[in-house]
Structure formats: C-alpha cells, structure tokens
Amino acid sequence: MELNTITLGDFVKLATVIWEESYASVEQSMVNSGLIKKSDIPQNTGNTREFSEIDSNEYLSAKGEGDQAARGKIQQGYSKTMKMKRVAENVGITYEMRTQNKYPEVVARLENAGRKGANRMDLDLSHRITFGTATSYTDMDGATVTTTTGDGFQLFYTAHTLAGSTSTYRNRLANNPALSKGAIEGMERLITENTYNQFGEKVTGNFDILFTTDDPNTVNTAREYLRSTSAPDAAHAGVINVYAGKYKLVVLPRVNTDANGAPTTKRAYWGIACSKMSSMHLGVWETPHLIAPTAGSNAEDVQTDDWEFRSRAGYGIVTVNASWIKFSSGDGAA
C-alpha cells in the first residue's frame, strides 16, 4: 500500500496494523520463559497489588486410637507489594511523510514504536536477574528499583531467612562456577539441600528450567549437556545422557545488559529454576498498545502539522521469595 496524500482514517488503520504486527513479532524472552507468573490487573482496581505466601507443613502426624487428629500448621510467609509503573513514548508522523510518499520512513517509525513497550517490559524483568546480587539498581530513567525479596535480602543470597523457622538457605552457588557438568551437579545439590518451606522443611519440586544469557560459549555448553546424543554404532554407543529432557533451556539475551540496555560483562550468568514454584510476578495493568489520533481531535500539532501516535504500557514486578531459583554468576567469585 502506497502512502500518498492519505486520509487520517485510512492512515490510522494502516498504522494500527503495522504497530500490532510489530508488537506481535517481539520475542519477550523473560515473559515467555516460565520464570514469570503473569497476572492481568483489571482497570479501576488501584495501582498496587500485594503478593504473599502461605505454607503448610509437609507431613501428617501419627494418630492413636481414639485420639484427636493433629491440627495442620499454617505459616504466613513474606509479602511484597507491587506498584504499577507506566511507560510511554509519542511518535510523530510528519506532514511530509504522509503526503510525499515516504512510506519506508513511516513504517520504520511505527515498527519501532510497536516493539518498545514489550522490549522495556522484558528488559525490566531481565534486570531482576541482572541485578539480583544487589538490593537495588538505578534504571534508565534514573529511578531506584528495589530488587529484594520478602525477607529483605537480594534475590541471590547466601542466607535467606524463613518466617517460621530459624533456618536459613542459600540460592547462590558457592564460588560461582561457570556452566559445566560439575557446576550443574553442584547446582542440583544446592536444590536438594537448600529448598525449604517457611517451617524449614525440605521441599521437593521439579526444577525444570536451565537459564543462561546469550553468551555463545555458555549457551553451547548448555546445549551440549542437554541435547548430546550418540549414534548406535559410535564409540560411546549405549551411553545415556542423564540430562537429556531434564531441563528446558531458556536463553535470556537482556540479562547481560546494563540499565540502558547496553552489553556488560555478566555474560556467564546462569541458573536452574522451578517454574511451578516461581514467585516472580508480573502484573500488567496496561498491555503495550498504540493510541492513534482521531479526526477532529487535537492529535494534530498545530505548530508542526505532525500526527501524534502514543505508545503506552503499565506493569509492575515483584519477587516474593528466592527458594525456587538457584544462581551462579559464572565468574568464579567467592
């Protein structure tokens, strides 16, 4: 479709199609990773949500003949309050663009606008892991973002506390090894020995996700362990890969970025997580969308004759506890 002296109504239809196609093409690695629990928040229900955890004891108690059954234990865990953040950007389509057949420039502007809201949401989610060794970070807008869990400590820590027990647990692998067979086994030992409920009882869960950055060496190493096979007549015929099908490999390209989305030195970050137990919540008040100008409105700038298209999104992120995710920075730091 050529763009030449087009009417506002026709242009809005075209712009909306381009924007929606661009938005749908975005690969939201964190949103679709299985690490996140997403909730759609209805309008007119406030700008905060509280997320809390409640645990019960793991085992039944013995009951003697005629004795009253033991009462189950219920323990209120930690809570985190999510607050909505709104992100926005306006895109101007100039008079010259819409009247002088500058179709490529228009498409480029609208495609970029269609990606940005989804990209920002995914960046903010990724930075919960990027800055998970700290209690806060400063985002690209200069705002301080708290990254603590409900116990007040950073997401990846060596002594997380429990609400109903004096026990502590760690979810950061000692010595932070790079991804390898030995490191995976160390991480699995961390899972078996440091996954608790609020009573300090061991919890067993299906840790089903192995996540990495997009560092080629780390990704390829993970694929070698998770997918390697051998031919029936090969030298290692009959050898079974114990990791085959054990984990879903999730590559998170934006974890290795700074607050502005530029590459950093955190390329070796990796970990193992349980999607079912995840307590990292994404609340979406306003799905990324385009607000197009309408005929007869003030959407046309009287000074420049630009048509203003508005990209908007609103969401919040919190992590209640850390027992569901185990992590290594991969840099060998003690």
Secondary structure as a PSIPRED ss2 file (coil, helix, strand):
# PSIPRED VFORMAT (PSIPRED V4.0)

   1 M C   1.000  0.000  0.000
   2 E C   1.000  0.000  0.000
   3 L C   1.000  0.000  0.000
   4 N C   1.000  0.000  0.000
   5 T C   1.000  0.000  0.000
   6 I C   1.000  0.000  0.000
   7 T C   1.000  0.000  0.000
   8 L H   0.000  1.000  0.000
   9 G H   0.000  1.000  0.000
  10 D H   0.000  1.000  0.000
  11 F H   0.000  1.000  0.000
  12 V H   0.000  1.000  0.000
  13 K H   0.000  1.000  0.000
  14 L H   0.000  1.000  0.000
  15 A H   0.000  1.000  0.000
  16 T H   0.000  1.000  0.000
  17 V H   0.000  1.000  0.000
  18 I H   0.000  1.000  0.000
  19 W H   0.000  1.000  0.000
  20 E H   0.000  1.000  0.000
  21 E H   0.000  1.000  0.000
  22 S H   0.000  1.000  0.000
  23 Y H   0.000  1.000  0.000
  24 A H   0.000  1.000  0.000
  25 S C   1.000  0.000  0.000
  26 V C   1.000  0.000  0.000
  27 E C   1.000  0.000  0.000
  28 Q C   1.000  0.000  0.000
  29 S C   1.000  0.000  0.000
  30 M C   1.000  0.000  0.000
  31 V C   1.000  0.000  0.000
  32 N C   1.000  0.000  0.000
  33 S C   1.000  0.000  0.000
  34 G C   1.000  0.000  0.000
  35 L C   1.000  0.000  0.000
  36 I C   1.000  0.000  0.000
  37 K E   0.000  0.000  1.000
  38 K E   0.000  0.000  1.000
  39 S E   0.000  0.000  1.000
  40 D E   0.000  0.000  1.000
  41 I C   1.000  0.000  0.000
  42 P C   1.000  0.000  0.000
  43 Q C   1.000  0.000  0.000
  44 N C   1.000  0.000  0.000
  45 T C   1.000  0.000  0.000
  46 G C   1.000  0.000  0.000
  47 N C   1.000  0.000  0.000
  48 T E   0.000  0.000  1.000
  49 R E   0.000  0.000  1.000
  50 E E   0.000  0.000  1.000
  51 F E   0.000  0.000  1.000
  52 S E   0.000  0.000  1.000
  53 E E   0.000  0.000  1.000
  54 I E   0.000  0.000  1.000
  55 D E   0.000  0.000  1.000
  56 S E   0.000  0.000  1.000
  57 N C   1.000  0.000  0.000
  58 E C   1.000  0.000  0.000
  59 Y C   1.000  0.000  0.000
  60 L C   1.000  0.000  0.000
  61 S C   1.000  0.000  0.000
  62 A C   1.000  0.000  0.000
  63 K C   1.000  0.000  0.000
  64 G C   1.000  0.000  0.000
  65 E C   1.000  0.000  0.000
  66 G C   1.000  0.000  0.000
  67 D C   1.000  0.000  0.000
  68 Q C   1.000  0.000  0.000
  69 A C   1.000  0.000  0.000
  70 A C   1.000  0.000  0.000
  71 R C   1.000  0.000  0.000
  72 G C   1.000  0.000  0.000
  73 K C   1.000  0.000  0.000
  74 I E   0.000  0.000  1.000
  75 Q E   0.000  0.000  1.000
  76 Q E   0.000  0.000  1.000
  77 G E   0.000  0.000  1.000
  78 Y E   0.000  0.000  1.000
  79 S E   0.000  0.000  1.000
  80 K E   0.000  0.000  1.000
  81 T E   0.000  0.000  1.000
  82 M E   0.000  0.000  1.000
  83 K E   0.000  0.000  1.000
  84 M C   1.000  0.000  0.000
  85 K E   0.000  0.000  1.000
  86 R E   0.000  0.000  1.000
  87 V E   0.000  0.000  1.000
  88 A E   0.000  0.000  1.000
  89 E E   0.000  0.000  1.000
  90 N E   0.000  0.000  1.000
  91 V E   0.000  0.000  1.000
  92 G E   0.000  0.000  1.000
  93 I E   0.000  0.000  1.000
  94 T C   1.000  0.000  0.000
  95 Y H   0.000  1.000  0.000
  96 E H   0.000  1.000  0.000
  97 M H   0.000  1.000  0.000
  98 R H   0.000  1.000  0.000
  99 T H   0.000  1.000  0.000
 100 Q C   1.000  0.000  0.000
 101 N C   1.000  0.000  0.000
 102 K C   1.000  0.000  0.000
 103 Y H   0.000  1.000  0.000
 104 P H   0.000  1.000  0.000
 105 E H   0.000  1.000  0.000
 106 V H   0.000  1.000  0.000
 107 V H   0.000  1.000  0.000
 108 A H   0.000  1.000  0.000
 109 R H   0.000  1.000  0.000
 110 L H   0.000  1.000  0.000
 111 E H   0.000  1.000  0.000
 112 N H   0.000  1.000  0.000
 113 A H   0.000  1.000  0.000
 114 G H   0.000  1.000  0.000
 115 R H   0.000  1.000  0.000
 116 K H   0.000  1.000  0.000
 117 G H   0.000  1.000  0.000
 118 A H   0.000  1.000  0.000
 119 N H   0.000  1.000  0.000
 120 R H   0.000  1.000  0.000
 121 M H   0.000  1.000  0.000
 122 D H   0.000  1.000  0.000
 123 L H   0.000  1.000  0.000
 124 D H   0.000  1.000  0.000
 125 L H   0.000  1.000  0.000
 126 S H   0.000  1.000  0.000
 127 H H   0.000  1.000  0.000
 128 R H   0.000  1.000  0.000
 129 I H   0.000  1.000  0.000
 130 T H   0.000  1.000  0.000
 131 F C   1.000  0.000  0.000
 132 G C   1.000  0.000  0.000
 133 T C   1.000  0.000  0.000
 134 A C   1.000  0.000  0.000
 135 T C   1.000  0.000  0.000
 136 S E   0.000  0.000  1.000
 137 Y E   0.000  0.000  1.000
 138 T E   0.000  0.000  1.000
 139 D C   1.000  0.000  0.000
 140 M C   1.000  0.000  0.000
 141 D C   1.000  0.000  0.000
 142 G C   1.000  0.000  0.000
 143 A C   1.000  0.000  0.000
 144 T E   0.000  0.000  1.000
 145 V E   0.000  0.000  1.000
 146 T E   0.000  0.000  1.000
 147 T C   1.000  0.000  0.000
 148 T E   0.000  0.000  1.000
 149 T C   1.000  0.000  0.000
 150 G C   1.000  0.000  0.000
 151 D C   1.000  0.000  0.000
 152 G C   1.000  0.000  0.000
 153 F C   1.000  0.000  0.000
 154 Q E   0.000  0.000  1.000
 155 L C   1.000  0.000  0.000
 156 F C   1.000  0.000  0.000
 157 Y C   1.000  0.000  0.000
 158 T C   1.000  0.000  0.000
 159 A C   1.000  0.000  0.000
 160 H E   0.000  0.000  1.000
 161 T E   0.000  0.000  1.000
 162 L E   0.000  0.000  1.000
 163 A C   1.000  0.000  0.000
 164 G C   1.000  0.000  0.000
 165 S E   0.000  0.000  1.000
 166 T E   0.000  0.000  1.000
 167 S E   0.000  0.000  1.000
 168 T E   0.000  0.000  1.000
 169 Y E   0.000  0.000  1.000
 170 R C   1.000  0.000  0.000
 171 N C   1.000  0.000  0.000
 172 R E   0.000  0.000  1.000
 173 L C   1.000  0.000  0.000
 174 A C   1.000  0.000  0.000
 175 N C   1.000  0.000  0.000
 176 N C   1.000  0.000  0.000
 177 P C   1.000  0.000  0.000
 178 A C   1.000  0.000  0.000
 179 L C   1.000  0.000  0.000
 180 S C   1.000  0.000  0.000
 181 K H   0.000  1.000  0.000
 182 G H   0.000  1.000  0.000
 183 A H   0.000  1.000  0.000
 184 I H   0.000  1.000  0.000
 185 E H   0.000  1.000  0.000
 186 G H   0.000  1.000  0.000
 187 M H   0.000  1.000  0.000
 188 E H   0.000  1.000  0.000
 189 R H   0.000  1.000  0.000
 190 L H   0.000  1.000  0.000
 191 I H   0.000  1.000  0.000
 192 T H   0.000  1.000  0.000
 193 E H   0.000  1.000  0.000
 194 N C   1.000  0.000  0.000
 195 T C   1.000  0.000  0.000
 196 Y E   0.000  0.000  1.000
 197 N C   1.000  0.000  0.000
 198 Q C   1.000  0.000  0.000
 199 F C   1.000  0.000  0.000
 200 G C   1.000  0.000  0.000
 201 E C   1.000  0.000  0.000
 202 K E   0.000  0.000  1.000
 203 V C   1.000  0.000  0.000
 204 T C   1.000  0.000  0.000
 205 G C   1.000  0.000  0.000
 206 N C   1.000  0.000  0.000
 207 F C   1.000  0.000  0.000
 208 D C   1.000  0.000  0.000
 209 I E   0.000  0.000  1.000
 210 L E   0.000  0.000  1.000
 211 F E   0.000  0.000  1.000
 212 T E   0.000  0.000  1.000
 213 T C   1.000  0.000  0.000
 214 D C   1.000  0.000  0.000
 215 D C   1.000  0.000  0.000
 216 P H   0.000  1.000  0.000
 217 N H   0.000  1.000  0.000
 218 T H   0.000  1.000  0.000
 219 V H   0.000  1.000  0.000
 220 N H   0.000  1.000  0.000
 221 T H   0.000  1.000  0.000
 222 A H   0.000  1.000  0.000
 223 R H   0.000  1.000  0.000
 224 E H   0.000  1.000  0.000
 225 Y H   0.000  1.000  0.000
 226 L H   0.000  1.000  0.000
 227 R H   0.000  1.000  0.000
 228 S C   1.000  0.000  0.000
 229 T C   1.000  0.000  0.000
 230 S C   1.000  0.000  0.000
 231 A C   1.000  0.000  0.000
 232 P C   1.000  0.000  0.000
 233 D C   1.000  0.000  0.000
 234 A C   1.000  0.000  0.000
 235 A C   1.000  0.000  0.000
 236 H C   1.000  0.000  0.000
 237 A C   1.000  0.000  0.000
 238 G C   1.000  0.000  0.000
 239 V C   1.000  0.000  0.000
 240 I C   1.000  0.000  0.000
 241 N C   1.000  0.000  0.000
 242 V C   1.000  0.000  0.000
 243 Y C   1.000  0.000  0.000
 244 A C   1.000  0.000  0.000
 245 G C   1.000  0.000  0.000
 246 K C   1.000  0.000  0.000
 247 Y C   1.000  0.000  0.000
 248 K E   0.000  0.000  1.000
 249 L E   0.000  0.000  1.000
 250 V E   0.000  0.000  1.000
 251 V E   0.000  0.000  1.000
 252 L C   1.000  0.000  0.000
 253 P H   0.000  1.000  0.000
 254 R H   0.000  1.000  0.000
 255 V H   0.000  1.000  0.000
 256 N C   1.000  0.000  0.000
 257 T E   0.000  0.000  1.000
 258 D C   1.000  0.000  0.000
 259 A C   1.000  0.000  0.000
 260 N C   1.000  0.000  0.000
 261 G C   1.000  0.000  0.000
 262 A C   1.000  0.000  0.000
 263 P E   0.000  0.000  1.000
 264 T C   1.000  0.000  0.000
 265 T C   1.000  0.000  0.000
 266 K C   1.000  0.000  0.000
 267 R C   1.000  0.000  0.000
 268 A C   1.000  0.000  0.000
 269 Y C   1.000  0.000  0.000
 270 W E   0.000  0.000  1.000
 271 G E   0.000  0.000  1.000
 272 I E   0.000  0.000  1.000
 273 A E   0.000  0.000  1.000
 274 C C   1.000  0.000  0.000
 275 S C   1.000  0.000  0.000
 276 K C   1.000  0.000  0.000
 277 M C   1.000  0.000  0.000
 278 S C   1.000  0.000  0.000
 279 S C   1.000  0.000  0.000
 280 M E   0.000  0.000  1.000
 281 H E   0.000  0.000  1.000
 282 L E   0.000  0.000  1.000
 283 G E   0.000  0.000  1.000
 284 V E   0.000  0.000  1.000
 285 W E   0.000  0.000  1.000
 286 E E   0.000  0.000  1.000
 287 T E   0.000  0.000  1.000
 288 P E   0.000  0.000  1.000
 289 H E   0.000  0.000  1.000
 290 L E   0.000  0.000  1.000
 291 I E   0.000  0.000  1.000
 292 A C   1.000  0.000  0.000
 293 P C   1.000  0.000  0.000
 294 T C   1.000  0.000  0.000
 295 A C   1.000  0.000  0.000
 296 G C   1.000  0.000  0.000
 297 S C   1.000  0.000  0.000
 298 N C   1.000  0.000  0.000
 299 A C   1.000  0.000  0.000
 300 E E   0.000  0.000  1.000
 301 D C   1.000  0.000  0.000
 302 V C   1.000  0.000  0.000
 303 Q C   1.000  0.000  0.000
 304 T C   1.000  0.000  0.000
 305 D C   1.000  0.000  0.000
 306 D C   1.000  0.000  0.000
 307 W E   0.000  0.000  1.000
 308 E E   0.000  0.000  1.000
 309 F E   0.000  0.000  1.000
 310 R E   0.000  0.000  1.000
 311 S E   0.000  0.000  1.000
 312 R E   0.000  0.000  1.000
 313 A E   0.000  0.000  1.000
 314 G E   0.000  0.000  1.000
 315 Y E   0.000  0.000  1.000
 316 G E   0.000  0.000  1.000
 317 I E   0.000  0.000  1.000
 318 V E   0.000  0.000  1.000
 319 T E   0.000  0.000  1.000
 320 V C   1.000  0.000  0.000
 321 N C   1.000  0.000  0.000
 322 A C   1.000  0.000  0.000
 323 S C   1.000  0.000  0.000
 324 W C   1.000  0.000  0.000
 325 I E   0.000  0.000  1.000
 326 K E   0.000  0.000  1.000
 327 F E   0.000  0.000  1.000
 328 S E   0.000  0.000  1.000
 329 S C   1.000  0.000  0.000
 330 G C   1.000  0.000  0.000
 331 D C   1.000  0.000  0.000
 332 G C   1.000  0.000  0.000
 333 A C   1.000  0.000  0.000
 334 A C   1.000  0.000  0.000
